[in-house]
């Protein structure tokens, strides 16, 4: 099974939409809060970003709204 890691912030509507989308497809994922300095540094090292939401599915990285990334997320989850 492909590892799924999310960097999501509390209160972020795009983060909540991404979590809901993933829970519908595959409930096993790990979420980290980029407001914590260690998670923010990790997200920056992995993805070069300090924004939320950021999804890491296998070797693929996704950022932006869930609706903008819907087809790319579906393809990554199908692998």
VENTA-V612049 format. One record per pair of residues at least 24 apart in sequence whose ideal C-beta (glycine too) atoms are under 8 Angstrom apart, sorted by sequence separation. I is the first residue (numbers start at 1). J is the second residue. If there is no record, write none. Layout:
i->{I & I}
j->{J & J}
//
This chain:
i->{4 & 5 & 6 & 7 & 8 & 9 & 4 & 5 & 6 & 7 & 8 & 9 & 10 & 4 & 5 & 6 & 7 & 8 & 9 & 1 & 3 & 5 & 7 & 7 & 22 & 18 & 7 & 15 & 18 & 14 & 15 & 14 & 7 & 12 & 12 & 9 & 8 & 9 & 7 & 8 & 21 & 7 & 6 & 7 & 6 & 7 & 17 & 18 & 6 & 17 & 21 & 25 & 5 & 6 & 14 & 17 & 4 & 5 & 14 & 22 & 26 & 4 & 5 & 14 & 21 & 25 & 3 & 4 & 3 & 2 & 3 & 22 & 2 & 2 & 2 & 2}
j->{28 & 29 & 30 & 31 & 32 & 33 & 29 & 30 & 31 & 32 & 33 & 34 & 35 & 30 & 31 & 32 & 33 & 34 & 35 & 28 & 30 & 32 & 34 & 39 & 55 & 53 & 43 & 52 & 55 & 52 & 53 & 53 & 47 & 52 & 53 & 52 & 52 & 53 & 52 & 53 & 66 & 53 & 53 & 54 & 54 & 55 & 65 & 66 & 55 & 66 & 70 & 74 & 55 & 56 & 64 & 67 & 55 & 56 & 65 & 73 & 77 & 56 & 57 & 66 & 73 & 77 & 56 & 57 & 57 & 57 & 58 & 77 & 58 & 76 & 77 & 79}
//
